[in-house]
């Protein structure tokens, strides 16, 4: 199984900001990818790598993007998604710097 990369998570957030995907679609996608990583860890009988754990943490954040305060108001706003993108890019840069 191919492990998801942080840039894929960032791309999904950008697609929400560009109204190409809904929050709900990306939240469900993130949940499914988290399950894939958990399944991979269990099936292969190994711990996730540091990079896989970083991706997992990004996914747990994105998984909650569709939470609502009320039926017509989301807990997270577009500025949150932009902040997440910046944070995820920094995580990605740190792994690239390590080589």
C-alpha positions, 0 to 999 in steps of 0.5 A: 500500500502506498502511503499518503503524502502531506502534499496530498492533504494540502491539495485537498484543503486547497480544493475546499478553499477553491470550492472544488470539494466540500468539507464533508468530502474531504473529512470523509477522505481524511478518515478513510486515509487514517483507517488505511494507515492504521490498517497498514500498521496492524497488517504489517506488524510495525509502527508507523514511521515518523513521516507516516505519523506526521501525515496521520496527525495532519489527517486527524486535523482535517478529519474535523473540518466538517464539525459544526457549531450549529446546523448552519455554522461550521466550527472551522472557517477558511482562515483555519484551513489556510493556517493548516496549509501553512503548518502542514507545509512547514512539516513537509519542509522539515522532512525534506530538509532531513533528506 
